[in-house]
Amino acid sequence: MNGTRPPPPLKRLGQHFLIDPNIARNIVSLAALAPTDTVLEIGPGRGILTAELCQVAAHVTAIEIDTRLSNYLAERCGTSPNLHLVWGDAMKYPLEQLPVGTVVVANLPYYLSTPLLFRLLEQRGRFSRMVLMLQKEVVDRVVAQPGTSHYGILSVMIQYAATATKSLTVPAHCFRPRPEVESAVLLLQMKRDQLLTAEDERRFASLVKAAFAHRRKTLVNSLKNQGYPQEVVLRALRTLALPLAIRAEALSMEQFIALAQLLPP
């Protein structure tokens, strides 16, 4: 580099740039990339992870919303012939243009991590796996099991679509500026088999959201408040041999699927 200074981080974009090259290498190693792989990176920032990805993957598409970083990123990684830098919003990028089998490797902006996760899941048939740096609390929610305080919508919906593993914890001193929250790396291996049809999947997702809308209430009352007929819900619980006073956090993903198939759309 000839000394181009990176622009200061923007708080409104939740920018915390990774500065530890060992963490970047560990993330790339966790992605288990082949020389023929295509990678999607969201939020390359100052390019520490991008540079590592370009050394091992056939093609890297990196989407960055902050155009102030353009000169710095172009200087750091612009000579890589396998890198395609996109200046824009990852929530609007046409993911359907990516080849099937693409691997997602990213340090997601924490303020937008959950919407980005759900958007990626909408196109999960296009991705083989994802390695994502997230706020540790979000990772804990993703991998949470039934009956625990972290278990909720994120747990059920992501575990429906993928096998989720909390792989690394990343100390705050590995970022500039230092975040006030802990970070962790999440590995998602996308499931190839579709358990539900597209229509049934929509019913399942609606049920899960309704079930967790009122965490302190019983499942029956929470669903009643969301418009599900109480007697139909009670009958479905009896059919599944579930306690009538059960709460949403006690149901496994498989039990939610079974319940969705017994309830009206």
C-alpha positions as CSV (number, residue, x, y, z in Angstrom):
1,M,0.0,0.0,0.0
2,N,1.1,3.6,-0.6
3,G,-0.4,4.8,2.6
4,T,-4.0,5.6,1.8
5,R,-5.7,6.3,5.2
6,P,-9.0,4.5,5.8
7,P,-11.9,6.7,6.7
8,P,-13.0,6.7,10.3
9,P,-15.8,4.2,11.3
10,L,-19.3,5.3,11.1
11,K,-21.4,4.7,14.3
12,R,-24.7,4.7,12.3
13,L,-23.4,1.7,10.3
14,G,-22.2,-0.1,13.4
15,Q,-18.7,-0.3,12.0
16,H,-16.2,-2.3,14.1
17,F,-13.4,-3.3,11.8
18,L,-11.6,-6.6,12.4
19,I,-7.8,-6.0,12.9
20,D,-6.5,-9.4,14.0
21,P,-5.2,-11.4,11.0
22,N,-5.2,-14.6,13.0
23,I,-8.9,-14.4,13.5
24,A,-9.4,-13.7,9.8
25,R,-7.3,-16.7,8.9
26,N,-9.3,-18.9,11.4
27,I,-12.6,-17.7,9.8
28,V,-11.4,-18.6,6.3
29,S,-10.1,-22.0,7.5
30,L,-13.5,-22.7,9.1
31,A,-15.1,-22.0,5.8
32,A,-13.2,-24.9,4.3
33,L,-13.0,-23.3,0.9
34,A,-12.0,-25.1,-2.2
35,P,-10.1,-23.4,-5.1
36,T,-13.2,-23.6,-7.2
37,D,-15.6,-22.0,-4.6
38,T,-17.5,-18.7,-5.1
39,V,-17.7,-16.6,-1.9
40,L,-20.1,-13.9,-0.9
41,E,-18.8,-11.4,1.7
42,I,-21.0,-8.8,3.2
43,G,-19.4,-5.8,4.8
44,P,-15.7,-6.2,3.8
45,G,-14.9,-3.0,5.7
46,R,-11.1,-2.5,5.5
47,G,-10.6,-5.8,3.7
48,I,-8.7,-7.9,6.2
49,L,-11.0,-10.9,5.6
50,T,-11.4,-10.1,1.9
51,A,-7.7,-10.4,1.3
52,E,-7.6,-13.8,2.9
53,L,-10.6,-15.0,0.9
54,C,-9.1,-13.9,-2.4
55,Q,-6.1,-16.1,-1.7
56,V,-8.1,-19.3,-1.6
57,A,-11.4,-18.9,-3.5
58,A,-12.0,-18.8,-7.2
59,H,-14.3,-15.8,-7.0
60,V,-15.2,-13.3,-4.2
61,T,-18.1,-10.9,-4.4
62,A,-17.8,-8.3,-1.6
63,I,-20.7,-6.0,-0.9
64,E,-19.9,-2.8,0.9
65,I,-22.4,0.0,1.6
66,D,-19.8,2.6,2.7
67,T,-18.5,4.2,-0.5
68,R,-15.9,6.1,1.6
69,L,-14.0,2.9,1.8
70,S,-13.7,2.5,-2.0
71,N,-10.2,3.9,-2.4
72,Y,-8.8,2.1,0.6
73,L,-10.4,-1.3,-0.3
74,A,-9.4,-0.9,-4.0
75,E,-5.9,-0.3,-3.0
76,R,-5.7,-3.1,-0.5
77,C,-7.5,-5.8,-2.5
78,G,-8.1,-4.2,-5.9
79,T,-5.3,-6.1,-7.7
80,S,-7.0,-9.4,-7.0
81,P,-8.4,-10.6,-10.3
82,N,-10.9,-12.8,-8.6
83,L,-12.5,-10.0,-6.5
84,H,-15.7,-8.2,-7.5
85,L,-16.4,-5.2,-5.2
86,V,-20.0,-4.1,-5.1
87,W,-20.9,-0.7,-3.6
88,G,-24.4,-1.0,-2.3
89,D,-26.9,-2.4,0.3
90,A,-26.7,-6.1,0.9
91,M,-30.4,-6.1,1.8
92,K,-31.1,-5.1,-1.8
93,Y,-28.4,-7.1,-3.7
94,P,-29.9,-9.7,-6.1
95,L,-28.7,-12.8,-4.3
96,E,-30.4,-15.0,-7.0
97,Q,-27.6,-14.0,-9.3
98,L,-25.0,-15.9,-7.3
99,P,-24.2,-19.4,-8.4
100,V,-25.6,-22.3,-6.5
101,G,-23.1,-23.6,-3.9
102,T,-21.9,-20.1,-3.0
103,V,-20.3,-19.9,0.5
104,V,-21.1,-16.9,2.6
105,V,-18.2,-15.6,4.8
106,A,-18.8,-12.3,6.5
107,N,-18.4,-10.1,9.5
108,L,-22.0,-8.9,9.5
109,P,-22.9,-5.4,10.7
110,Y,-24.4,-6.0,14.1
111,Y,-27.2,-3.5,13.7
112,L,-28.5,-5.4,10.7
113,S,-27.5,-8.9,11.5
114,T,-30.9,-10.5,12.1
115,P,-32.6,-9.0,8.9
116,L,-29.5,-10.1,6.9
117,L,-29.7,-13.6,8.3
118,F,-33.3,-14.0,7.4
119,R,-32.7,-12.6,3.9
120,L,-29.8,-15.1,3.3
121,L,-32.1,-17.9,4.6
122,E,-34.7,-16.9,2.0
123,Q,-32.1,-17.9,-0.7
124,R,-30.6,-20.8,1.3
125,G,-30.9,-23.1,-1.7
126,R,-28.2,-21.0,-3.3
127,F,-25.7,-21.4,-0.4
128,S,-23.9,-24.5,0.8
129,R,-22.7,-23.0,4.1
130,M,-22.2,-19.7,5.9
131,V,-19.5,-18.6,8.3
132,L,-20.7,-15.4,10.0
133,M,-19.2,-13.2,12.7
134,L,-22.0,-11.9,14.9
135,Q,-22.8,-10.5,18.3
136,K,-22.3,-13.4,20.7
137,E,-25.8,-12.9,22.0
138,V,-27.2,-13.5,18.5
139,V,-25.1,-16.6,18.0
140,D,-26.3,-17.9,21.4
141,R,-29.9,-17.4,20.3
142,V,-29.3,-19.2,17.0
143,V,-27.8,-22.3,18.7
144,A,-30.1,-22.3,21.7
145,Q,-32.1,-25.4,22.6
146,P,-35.7,-25.7,23.8
147,G,-36.3,-24.8,27.4
148,T,-33.4,-22.2,27.6
149,S,-33.7,-18.5,27.9
150,H,-32.1,-17.7,24.5
151,Y,-34.4,-20.1,22.6
152,G,-36.8,-18.2,20.3
153,I,-37.8,-17.4,16.7
154,L,-34.2,-17.1,15.5
155,S,-33.4,-20.5,17.0
156,V,-36.3,-22.4,15.5
157,M,-36.2,-20.8,12.0
158,I,-32.4,-21.1,11.5
159,Q,-32.2,-24.6,12.9
160,Y,-35.0,-25.5,10.5
161,A,-32.9,-24.4,7.6
162,A,-29.4,-25.3,8.8
163,T,-27.2,-27.1,11.3
164,A,-25.8,-24.4,13.5
165,T,-22.5,-24.4,15.4
166,K,-20.9,-21.8,17.6
167,S,-17.3,-22.1,16.5
168,L,-15.2,-19.2,17.8
169,T,-15.4,-16.4,20.3
170,V,-13.7,-13.2,19.3
171,P,-12.5,-10.8,22.0
172,A,-13.3,-7.1,21.7
173,H,-9.6,-6.1,21.3
174,C,-9.6,-7.8,17.9
175,F,-11.7,-4.9,16.5
176,R,-11.3,-1.1,16.1
177,P,-13.1,0.5,17.6
178,R,-13.7,-2.0,20.3
179,P,-17.3,-3.1,20.5
180,E,-19.2,-3.0,23.8
181,V,-20.5,-6.5,23.1
182,E,-18.8,-9.9,22.7
183,S,-18.5,-11.5,19.3
184,A,-18.6,-15.0,18.0
185,V,-18.4,-16.9,14.8
186,L,-21.4,-19.0,13.6
187,L,-21.1,-21.9,11.2
188,L,-24.3,-22.8,9.3
189,Q,-24.3,-25.9,7.2
190,M,-27.4,-25.6,5.0
191,K,-29.8,-28.6,5.0
192,R,-30.3,-30.0,1.6
193,D,-33.6,-31.8,2.3
194,Q,-36.7,-29.6,2.4
195,L,-38.9,-30.7,5.3
196,L,-41.9,-28.7,4.1
197,T,-43.4,-27.3,0.9
198,A,-43.2,-23.6,0.3
199,E,-46.8,-23.1,1.4
200,D,-46.4,-25.2,4.6
201,E,-43.1,-23.4,5.3
202,R,-45.0,-20.1,5.3
203,R,-47.5,-21.5,7.8
204,F,-44.7,-22.9,10.0
205,A,-43.0,-19.5,10.0
206,S,-46.2,-17.7,10.9
207,L,-46.9,-20.1,13.7
208,V,-43.4,-19.7,15.2
209,K,-43.7,-15.9,15.1
210,A,-47.1,-16.0,16.7
211,A,-46.0,-18.5,19.4
212,F,-43.2,-16.3,20.6
213,A,-45.1,-13.0,20.3
214,H,-46.0,-13.2,24.0
215,R,-43.2,-15.3,25.7
216,R,-44.7,-15.0,29.2
217,K,-48.0,-16.5,28.2
218,T,-48.9,-20.1,27.5
219,L,-48.7,-21.2,23.9
220,V,-52.5,-21.4,23.8
221,N,-53.0,-17.8,25.0
222,S,-50.2,-16.4,22.8
223,L,-51.7,-18.1,19.7
224,K,-55.2,-17.0,20.7
225,N,-54.0,-13.4,20.9
226,Q,-52.5,-13.8,17.4
227,G,-55.8,-15.0,15.9
228,Y,-55.6,-18.8,16.1
229,P,-58.9,-20.4,17.3
230,Q,-58.3,-21.6,20.9
231,E,-60.3,-24.8,20.6
232,V,-58.3,-25.8,17.4
233,V,-55.0,-25.2,19.2
234,L,-56.1,-27.2,22.3
235,R,-57.2,-30.1,20.0
236,A,-53.8,-30.0,18.2
237,L,-51.9,-30.1,21.5
238,R,-53.9,-33.0,22.7
239,T,-53.2,-34.8,19.4
240,L,-49.5,-34.3,19.9
241,A,-49.7,-35.3,23.6
242,L,-48.3,-31.9,24.6
243,P,-49.3,-30.2,27.9
244,L,-52.1,-27.7,27.4
245,A,-50.2,-25.2,29.6
246,I,-47.0,-25.5,27.6
247,R,-45.1,-22.4,26.6
248,A,-43.5,-21.7,23.2
249,E,-39.9,-22.1,24.4
250,A,-40.6,-25.7,25.4
251,L,-41.4,-26.9,21.9
252,S,-38.7,-28.3,19.6
253,M,-38.4,-27.3,16.0
254,E,-39.9,-30.7,15.0
255,Q,-42.9,-30.1,17.4
256,F,-43.5,-26.7,15.8
257,I,-43.6,-28.4,12.4
258,A,-46.0,-31.0,13.6
259,L,-48.2,-28.3,15.2
260,A,-48.2,-26.2,12.1
261,Q,-49.6,-29.1,10.1
262,L,-52.6,-29.4,12.5
263,L,-53.5,-25.7,12.5
264,P,-55.3,-23.6,9.9
265,P,-53.3,-21.3,7.7
